[in-house]
Amino acid sequence: MEETVAKKIPQGSTELSLYINKELKRKFKLACTAEEKPMSEVVTALIDQWLTQKETDSARPVSEDSPGEVSEQVSEKDNGDKGG
């Protein structure tokens, strides 16, 4: 019989379940292993960094760009600005 080992959840933590591309997960896991960092630690830091950036962005004065222009800028940034 296989033994089930319960994972120790750090106090004050909760589980987050999400779906990502298999290859992206594989690369992420390899990178975390190479850095000897738990995946959850890296994801937590990235989420915190993203939220901090959002707070900084919302503190800036409202741009005169139309919502469409802002959406295009975000899409270009997310896609690595691969346009031609």
C-alpha distances in whole Angstrom, upper triangle without the diagonal:
4,6,10,13,16,19,22,25,28,30,33,31,29,27,29,28,30,30,32,33,30,32,33,30,29,32,32,29,30,33,31,29,32,34,31,31,28,29,29,32,34,34,35,38,39,39,41,43,44,44,47,49,49,50,53,54,54,57,59,62,61,62,65,63,62,58,58,59,57,54,55,55,52,50,52,51,47,48,49,53,52,55,58
4,6,9,13,15,19,21,25,27,30,27,26,24,26,25,27,27,29,29,27,29,30,26,26,29,28,25,26,29,27,26,29,30,27,27,25,25,26,28,30,30,31,34,35,35,37,40,40,41,43,45,45,47,49,50,51,53,55,58,58,59,62,59,59,55,55,56,53,51,52,52,48,47,49,47,44,44,46,49,49,52,55
4,6,10,13,15,18,22,24,27,25,24,22,24,23,26,27,28,30,27,29,30,26,26,29,28,24,26,29,26,25,28,29,26,26,23,24,24,26,29,28,29,32,33,33,35,38,38,39,41,43,44,45,47,48,49,51,54,57,56,57,60,58,58,54,54,55,52,50,51,51,47,47,48,46,43,44,45,49,49,52,55
4,6,9,13,15,19,21,23,21,20,18,21,20,23,24,26,27,25,27,28,24,24,27,25,22,25,27,24,23,27,27,24,24,20,21,21,23,26,25,26,29,30,30,32,35,35,36,38,40,40,41,44,45,46,48,50,53,53,54,57,55,54,51,51,52,49,47,48,48,44,44,45,43,40,41,43,46,47,50,53
4,6,9,12,15,18,21,19,18,17,19,19,22,24,25,27,25,27,27,23,23,25,24,21,23,25,22,21,24,25,21,21,18,19,18,21,23,23,23,26,28,28,29,32,33,33,35,38,38,39,42,43,44,45,48,51,51,52,55,53,53,50,50,51,48,46,47,46,43,42,44,42,39,40,41,45,45,49,52
4,6,9,12,15,17,15,15,14,17,17,20,22,24,26,25,27,26,22,23,26,23,20,23,25,22,21,25,24,21,20,17,17,16,19,21,21,21,24,26,25,27,30,30,31,33,35,35,36,39,40,41,43,45,48,48,50,53,51,51,47,48,49,46,43,45,45,41,41,43,40,37,39,40,44,44,48,51
4,6,9,12,15,12,12,11,14,15,18,20,22,24,23,25,24,20,21,23,20,18,20,22,18,18,22,21,18,16,13,14,13,15,18,18,17,21,22,22,23,26,27,27,29,32,32,33,35,37,38,39,42,45,45,46,50,48,48,44,45,46,43,41,42,41,38,38,40,37,34,36,37,41,42,45,48
4,6,9,12,10,11,11,15,16,20,22,24,26,25,27,25,22,23,25,22,19,22,23,19,19,22,21,18,16,13,15,13,14,17,18,17,20,22,21,22,25,26,26,28,31,31,32,34,36,36,38,41,44,44,46,49,48,48,45,46,46,43,41,43,42,38,39,40,38,35,37,38,41,43,46,49
4,6,8,7,8,8,12,14,18,21,22,25,24,26,24,21,23,24,21,19,22,22,19,19,23,21,19,16,13,14,11,12,16,15,14,17,19,18,19,22,23,23,25,28,28,28,31,33,33,35,37,41,41,43,46,45,45,41,42,43,40,38,40,39,35,36,38,35,32,35,36,39,41,44,47
4,6,6,8,10,13,16,19,22,24,27,26,28,26,22,24,25,22,20,23,22,19,20,23,21,18,15,13,14,11,11,15,15,13,15,18,17,17,20,22,22,23,26,26,27,29,31,31,33,35,39,39,41,45,44,44,41,42,42,39,38,40,38,35,36,38,35,32,35,36,39,41,44,47
4,5,9,12,15,18,21,25,26,29,29,31,29,26,28,28,25,23,26,26,22,23,26,24,21,18,16,17,14,14,18,17,15,17,20,19,18,21,23,22,23,26,27,26,29,31,31,32,35,38,39,41,45,44,44,41,43,43,40,38,41,39,36,37,39,36,34,37,38,41,43,45,49
4,7,11,13,17,20,23,25,28,29,30,28,25,28,28,25,24,27,26,23,24,27,25,23,19,17,17,14,14,17,16,13,16,18,16,15,19,20,19,20,23,23,23,26,28,28,29,32,35,36,38,41,41,41,38,40,40,36,35,38,37,33,35,37,34,32,35,36,39,41,43,47
4,7,10,13,16,20,21,25,25,27,24,21,24,25,21,20,24,23,20,21,24,22,20,17,14,14,10,11,14,13,10,14,16,14,14,18,19,17,19,22,22,22,25,27,27,28,31,35,35,37,40,39,39,36,38,38,35,33,36,34,31,32,34,31,29,32,33,36,38,41,44
4,7,10,13,17,19,23,23,25,23,20,23,24,21,20,24,23,20,22,25,23,22,18,15,14,11,13,15,13,11,15,16,14,15,19,19,18,20,23,22,23,26,27,27,29,32,35,35,36,40,38,38,35,36,37,34,32,34,34,30,31,33,31,28,31,32,35,37,39,43
4,7,10,14,16,19,20,22,20,17,20,21,18,18,21,21,19,20,24,22,21,18,14,13,10,12,14,12,11,15,16,14,16,19,19,18,21,23,23,24,27,28,28,30,33,36,35,37,40,38,38,34,35,36,33,31,33,33,29,29,32,29,26,29,30,33,35,38,41
4,7,10,13,16,17,19,17,15,18,19,16,16,20,20,18,20,23,22,21,18,14,12,9,12,13,10,10,14,14,12,14,17,16,16,19,21,20,22,25,25,26,28,30,33,33,34,37,35,34,31,32,33,29,27,30,29,25,26,28,26,23,25,27,30,31,34,38
4,7,10,14,14,17,15,13,16,18,16,16,19,20,18,20,23,23,22,19,16,13,11,15,15,12,13,16,16,14,17,19,18,18,22,23,22,24,27,27,27,30,32,35,34,35,37,35,35,31,31,33,30,27,29,29,25,25,27,26,22,24,26,29,30,33,36
4,7,10,12,15,13,11,15,16,14,15,18,19,18,20,23,23,22,20,17,13,12,16,15,12,14,17,15,13,17,19,17,18,21,22,21,24,26,26,26,29,31,33,32,33,35,33,32,28,29,30,27,24,26,26,22,22,24,23,19,21,23,26,27,29,33
4,7,9,12,11,9,13,15,13,14,18,18,18,20,23,23,23,21,18,14,15,18,17,14,16,19,16,16,19,20,19,20,23,23,23,26,28,27,28,31,32,35,33,33,36,33,32,28,28,29,27,24,25,25,22,21,23,22,18,19,22,25,25,27,31
4,6,9,7,7,10,12,11,12,15,16,16,18,20,21,22,19,17,14,14,17,15,13,16,18,15,15,19,19,18,20,23,22,22,25,27,26,28,31,32,34,33,32,35,32,31,28,27,28,26,23,23,24,20,19,21,19,16,16,19,22,22,24,28
4,6,5,6,9,10,11,12,14,15,16,18,20,21,22,21,19,15,17,20,17,15,19,20,17,18,22,22,20,23,25,25,25,28,29,28,30,33,34,36,35,34,36,33,32,29,28,28,27,24,24,24,21,19,20,20,16,16,18,21,20,23,26
4,5,5,6,9,10,11,12,14,15,16,18,20,21,20,18,15,17,20,18,16,20,21,19,20,24,24,22,25,28,27,27,31,32,31,33,36,37,39,38,37,40,37,36,33,32,32,30,27,27,27,24,23,24,23,19,19,20,24,23,26,29
4,5,5,6,8,10,11,12,14,15,16,18,20,19,18,15,18,20,17,17,20,21,19,20,24,23,22,25,28,27,28,31,32,31,33,36,36,39,38,37,39,36,36,33,32,32,30,27,27,27,24,22,22,21,18,17,18,22,21,24,27
4,5,5,6,9,10,11,12,14,15,17,18,17,16,13,15,17,14,13,17,18,15,17,20,20,19,22,24,23,24,27,28,27,30,32,33,35,34,34,36,33,33,30,29,29,27,25,24,24,21,19,20,19,15,15,16,20,19,23,26
4,5,5,6,9,10,10,12,14,15,16,15,13,10,12,15,13,12,15,17,15,16,19,20,19,22,24,24,25,28,29,28,30,33,34,37,36,36,38,36,35,32,32,32,29,27,27,27,23,22,23,21,18,18,19,23,23,26,29
4,5,5,6,9,10,11,12,14,15,15,14,11,14,16,14,14,18,19,17,19,22,22,22,25,27,27,28,31,32,31,34,36,37,40,39,39,41,38,38,36,35,35,32,30,30,29,26,25,25,24,21,20,21,25,24,28,30
4,5,5,6,9,10,10,12,14,14,14,11,15,16,13,14,17,17,16,18,21,20,20,24,25,25,26,29,30,30,32,34,35,38,37,37,39,37,37,34,33,33,31,29,28,27,24,23,23,21,19,18,18,22,22,25,28
4,5,5,6,9,10,11,12,11,11,8,11,12,9,10,14,14,12,15,18,17,17,20,22,22,23,26,27,27,29,32,32,36,35,35,38,35,36,33,32,32,29,27,28,26,23,23,23,21,18,19,19,22,23,26,29
4,5,5,6,9,10,10,9,9,7,10,12,10,11,14,15,15,17,19,19,20,23,24,25,26,29,30,30,32,34,35,39,38,38,41,39,39,36,36,35,33,31,31,30,27,26,27,24,22,22,22,26,26,30,33
4,5,5,6,9,10,10,11,10,13,14,12,14,17,17,17,19,22,21,22,25,26,26,28,31,31,32,34,36,37,40,40,40,43,40,41,38,38,37,35,33,33,31,28,28,28,25,23,23,23,26,26,30,33
4,5,5,6,8,9,10,9,13,13,10,12,15,15,14,17,19,18,20,23,24,24,26,28,28,29,32,33,34,37,38,37,40,38,39,36,36,35,32,31,31,29,26,26,26,23,21,21,21,24,25,28,31
4,5,5,6,5,6,6,9,9,8,10,13,13,13,16,17,17,19,21,22,23,25,27,28,29,31,33,34,37,37,38,41,39,39,37,37,36,33,32,32,30,27,27,27,24,22,23,23,27,27,31,34
4,5,5,6,7,8,12,12,11,13,16,16,17,19,21,21,22,25,26,27,29,31,31,32,35,36,37,41,41,41,44,42,43,40,40,40,37,35,35,34,31,31,31,28,26,27,26,30,30,34,36
4,5,8,10,11,15,14,12,15,18,17,17,21,22,21,23,26,27,27,29,31,31,33,35,37,37,41,41,41,44,42,43,41,41,40,37,36,35,34,31,31,30,28,26,26,25,29,29,33,35
4,5,9,10,13,11,10,14,15,14,15,18,19,19,21,23,24,24,27,29,29,30,33,34,35,38,39,39,42,41,42,40,40,38,36,35,35,33,30,30,30,27,25,26,25,29,29,33,36
4,7,9,12,11,11,14,15,15,16,19,20,20,22,25,25,26,28,30,30,32,34,35,37,40,41,42,45,43,44,42,42,41,38,37,37,35,32,33,33,29,28,29,28,32,33,36,39
4,6,8,7,7,10,12,11,13,16,16,17,19,21,22,23,25,27,27,29,31,32,34,37,38,39,42,40,41,39,39,38,35,34,35,33,30,30,31,27,25,27,26,30,31,35,38
4,5,5,7,9,10,11,13,15,16,17,19,20,21,23,25,26,27,29,31,32,34,37,38,39,42,40,41,38,38,38,35,33,34,33,29,30,31,28,25,27,27,31,32,35,38
4,5,5,6,9,10,11,12,14,15,16,18,20,21,23,24,26,27,29,30,32,35,36,36,39,37,38,35,35,35,32,30,31,30,26,26,27,25,22,24,24,28,29,32,35
4,5,5,6,9,10,10,12,14,15,16,18,20,21,22,24,25,27,29,31,34,34,35,38,37,37,34,35,35,31,30,31,30,26,27,28,25,23,25,25,29,30,33,37
4,6,5,6,9,10,11,12,14,15,16,18,20,21,23,24,26,27,29,33,33,34,38,36,37,34,35,35,31,30,32,30,26,27,28,25,23,25,25,29,31,34,37
4,5,5,6,9,10,10,12,14,15,16,18,20,21,22,24,26,27,31,31,32,35,34,35,32,32,32,29,27,29,27,23,24,25,22,20,22,22,25,27,30,33
4,5,5,6,8,10,10,12,14,15,16,18,20,21,22,24,26,29,30,30,33,32,32,29,30,30,26,25,26,25,21,22,23,20,18,20,21,24,26,29,32
4,5,5,6,9,10,11,12,14,15,17,18,20,21,23,25,28,29,30,33,32,32,30,31,30,27,26,28,26,22,24,25,22,20,23,23,26,28,31,35
4,6,5,6,9,10,10,12,14,15,16,18,20,21,23,27,27,28,32,31,32,29,30,30,26,25,27,25,22,23,24,21,19,22,22,25,27,30,33
4,5,5,6,9,10,11,12,14,15,16,18,20,21,25,25,26,29,28,29,26,27,26,23,22,23,21,18,19,20,17,15,18,18,21,24,26,30
4,5,5,6,9,10,10,12,14,15,16,18,20,24,24,25,28,27,27,24,26,25,22,21,23,21,18,19,21,18,16,19,20,22,25,27,31
4,5,5,6,9,10,11,12,14,15,17,19,22,23,24,28,27,28,25,27,27,23,23,25,22,19,21,23,19,18,22,22,24,27,30,33
4,6,5,6,9,10,11,12,14,15,17,21,21,22,26,25,26,24,25,25,21,21,22,20,17,19,20,17,16,19,19,22,24,27,30
4,5,5,6,9,10,10,12,14,16,19,19,20,23,22,23,21,22,21,18,17,19,17,14,16,17,14,13,17,17,19,22,24,28
4,5,5,6,9,10,11,12,15,18,18,20,23,22,23,21,23,22,18,18,21,19,16,18,20,17,16,20,20,22,25,27,31
4,5,5,6,9,10,11,13,17,18,19,23,22,24,22,24,23,19,20,22,20,17,20,21,18,18,21,21,23,26,28,32
4,5,5,6,9,10,11,15,15,16,20,19,21,19,21,20,16,17,19,16,14,17,18,14,15,18,18,20,23,25,28
4,5,5,6,9,10,13,13,15,18,18,19,17,19,18,14,15,17,15,13,16,17,15,15,19,19,20,24,25,28
4,5,5,6,9,12,13,15,19,19,20,19,21,21,17,18,21,18,16,20,21,18,19,22,23,24,27,28,32
4,6,5,7,10,12,14,18,18,20,19,21,20,16,18,20,17,16,19,20,17,18,22,22,22,26,27,30
4,5,5,9,9,11,14,14,16,15,17,16,12,14,17,14,13,16,17,15,16,20,20,20,24,25,28
4,5,8,8,11,14,15,16,15,18,17,13,15,18,16,15,18,20,18,19,22,23,23,27,27,30
4,7,9,11,15,16,18,17,21,19,16,18,21,19,18,21,22,20,21,25,25,25,29,30,32
4,6,8,12,13,16,16,19,17,14,17,19,16,16,20,21,19,21,24,24,23,27,27,30
4,6,9,12,14,15,18,16,14,17,19,17,17,21,22,20,22,25,25,25,28,28,31
4,7,9,10,11,14,13,11,14,17,15,15,19,20,19,21,24,24,23,27,26,29
4,5,8,10,12,10,9,13,14,12,14,17,18,17,19,22,22,21,24,23,26
4,6,9,11,10,10,13,14,13,15,18,19,19,21,23,24,22,25,24,26
4,6,8,6,6,10,11,10,12,15,15,16,18,20,21,18,22,20,22
4,5,5,6,9,10,11,13,14,16,17,19,20,21,19,22,20,23
4,6,5,6,9,10,11,12,14,15,16,18,20,18,21,20,23
4,5,5,6,9,10,10,12,14,15,16,18,16,19,17,19
4,5,5,6,9,10,11,12,14,15,17,14,17,15,17
4,5,5,6,9,10,11,12,14,15,14,17,16,19
4,5,5,6,9,10,10,12,14,13,16,15,18
4,5,5,6,9,10,10,12,10,13,11,14
4,5,5,6,9,10,11,9,12,12,15
4,5,5,6,9,10,10,13,13,17
4,5,5,6,9,8,10,11,14
4,5,5,6,4,7,8,11
4,5,5,6,9,10,14
4,6,7,10,12,15
4,5,6,9,12
4,5,9,12
4,5,9
4,7
4
